[in-house]
Structures are given as C-alpha cells and as structure tokens.
C-alpha cells in the first residue's frame, strides 16, 4: 500500500517499474468493474438438427424430441464460472434461432412423425379479419356466416366454414360472449324427482343433446333439481347468472311453470313434447297418439275385442295425446270404449302392477292391455304372474318407449321404440335455430315411434 501510494504521489520515484505496476493495477480495476457490472448468466444454445450426425453443436448436455426434429440443449460456458476471461479467444457464432430453422420431414431417431416449423417469427392465432381477407368478404358477413344466421346464404356459410377450418380459425368464446351477450351454451335441468330420472335412456338422451350442441358450436350446461320448487329456483339462478342462452325442457306438462317462467323472461326454449297453448313455443315430439292407435289396430287384427288401456301421468302432455290415440284406434276398429277398462296416472312398475290387478280382477277382464309406457307394461307382467296368466297366450300386452328391460322380459315386450339420442340432437338443433331468431312456429317437428313386434302379443283365445 505504501509503495502504491508513493507511486501515485510521485511517479518518477520508481523509475521504469512504475508504469508496469500502474498498468497491472489498472487492469485489475478494470476486471473488477467487469465483474460487478457485466456478470453474465449461463447461456443456453438451442438448435434443431435433422439427425444426430449433422448436429451444429458439440457435446450435448441434454436432448428432447419435439415433433419430427431433435431439440438439443447445450450449456455453453466461457469459463469455469460462466464469466468472460480477458485474453480468451472470441466466442463461436451461435446457431440460428429456432424460429429461423426448419425441421426435416424425415422421421427422427425416436421414430416420431416430424413437425414442420415455418420460417420467421412464431405464428399467433388466426383472426376473423384474416379469414375475411382471404375470402374477400366483410368481417360481419364472416361472423354471421359462422354463426348460421339465416340472412347469409347456405353457399356462403359453407364457403366461410371451409375456409375457417382450413385456416384453423377458432373464435374465442369469452370474446363472443362479451360482444354478443351470448354464452354459446344450452341449458338442461335434470328433474331428479321424476319417476324415471335414473333410467338408462336418459344417458342416450343427454348424449344426443351434447352431440347436437357441439355440432352447432355450443356447449351443454346441465343442472339438477330434486323438487318442483327447487326446479323453478334453479331456472331462476341460471337465468340470473346468464349460464345459458336457451333451455331444453324435457317431458312437457299440461300446466308447465317452466314455460311460463321462460316466456316471461323472453328466453328461448324448446320442449320435448307439445303444448296446448303454442305461443312462443318450439318443440320436438314423438307422435305417441299414432302409436296407441296402431297398437289397438294390431290387437284388433289378432282378434281382441276387449282391450284395456293404462295411461301415463296425467300431469304430462303426452297422456292426453295417447289417450286420444287409443280412442281413435278403438273407433277405427269399430269397437266401443269401455270406461271400466281404462286406468290413468300410472308411470312406475308398481303403478302398472296395481292397475293391471284391478283390470284382471274384473268379472269380464280384458284379453289385451295397451300401456302408455313400458315400465307400466312390465308391471302388468307381474300382476299376470301373480294370477297364473301367461303373457302372449292368455293376455296380450303392448308398451311404449322401447326400454332395454322390455327386450329382456319373458316373453319380450311388444312395444314402440323411441330413438332418444336422435331426439336429443333434434332438440339441440331446434333450440340453436330459435336462439338465432327463427320464428317459433317454424320450429315445431314431430316424428313417429317404430313398432317392434315381439312375443307379448298373440291371437285372442278367450272369445
């Protein structure tokens, strides 16, 4: 320190040694500043290579497969601690950035199909403006075409959708919700208090709703309610929180509080069933009345003249329609309806057993029974077994729904099968059209159930 201080005070005192000493001191100070101000972290060099043999780098520290190329990571250090050392040879040039490289289409050493990365900066998501530019259309036309608005021709809609698919355009759902006020979701409230809420056909129905929603670019929001009071509260909550743009209402009721609520709120809905007051209603339904009429005609052709009828739940719209169908069939066959052979409000296995017991205990019991639902028909099987009556020989039975249990009954149940999955798809499609502004009177469709003849019906032997 003394020597250094003297050197600084009087450079001539140390002669020729002083300049060398000062140069070394300056060098140390310079190195110290570099250490403080220019500390560099370890650097990673990233390179893609066509295969392991033509790697632009030397010994790798790790490998990772990305698509069809091999991604090699190498830790490059300028010194043992990663800091520059004065006098070291200059660094070699780093390989090109990943964004400027292409990965070979040949399979890499791991056997995976290659992924081709285009040159230039990484590509962001495709926007609707780019789709519009590619088609030489306005942005609003593309938007309305993608959303299926009826004022855009089908040819233009198809052209836009094909281009969007080719360009991998995916609209942002939250952005659409902000702009349009729509959630692009369809609502469905499962009524757990229903007698058949757990039936297997419900899975098929939900699968159809989901498939139909997805095909229209919507999702399906499912909630549940365990009572009628809870049902209406659930709808109010979903409306208040804007969880869905519209609702599917299964099993339409004669006096339906769901319909009144949604009408008042001016929210689109579609019924699985029909309404006596059609105002603001769109629906899809199976023509159960035609099935009941056909069932009577089938039994009449087998020689049956005393035909009983066990109807479903009278709170539902279908019960009235199927009752009318039964009476129309009796009139068509030239037979009078005996009020003693008609039972109402049966929906479960036990209901069917009880109603059949009443009919079979009459002084002049029916030789055939038509049931509005399959579960009731299977209850008739139990009542017949209790009395030693053979189904298909002593008593003919016809059901409606086409549930799997009927196919496995002994003998298998003659019935009318309903495609619940197809019904779900149709309901979702109609609801989306309603949401898009199609008038409700144009969105009312019906179809027929399919008659499935099995062993539970046979010729009448008790004339």
Secondary structure as UniProt FT lines:
FT   HELIX           2..9
FT   HELIX           11..14
FT   HELIX           16..37
FT   STRAND          43..49
FT   TURN            53..54
FT   STRAND          62..66
FT   TURN            67..68
FT   STRAND          69..76
FT   TURN            80..81
FT   TURN            86..87
FT   HELIX           98..100
FT   TURN            109..110
FT   HELIX           128..135
FT   HELIX           139..146
FT   TURN            147..148
FT   TURN            150..151
FT   HELIX           154..166
FT   TURN            167..168
FT   HELIX           173..180
FT   STRAND          185..191
FT   TURN            192..193
FT   TURN            195..198
FT   HELIX           201..215
FT   TURN            216..217
FT   STRAND          219..225
FT   HELIX           228..240
FT   TURN            241..242
FT   STRAND          246..249
FT   HELIX           257..265
FT   STRAND          268..272
FT   TURN            279..280
FT   STRAND          282..286
FT   HELIX           288..301
FT   TURN            302..303
FT   STRAND          307..310
FT   TURN            314..315
FT   HELIX           317..332
FT   TURN            333..334
FT   HELIX           339..341
FT   STRAND          342..343
FT   HELIX           349..360
FT   TURN            363..364
FT   STRAND          368..371
FT   HELIX           374..386
FT   TURN            387..388
FT   TURN            392..394
FT   STRAND          395..398
FT   HELIX           404..408
FT   STRAND          414..417
FT   HELIX           420..435
FT   TURN            436..437
FT   HELIX           440..442
FT   STRAND          444..447
FT   STRAND          450..452
FT   TURN            455..456
//
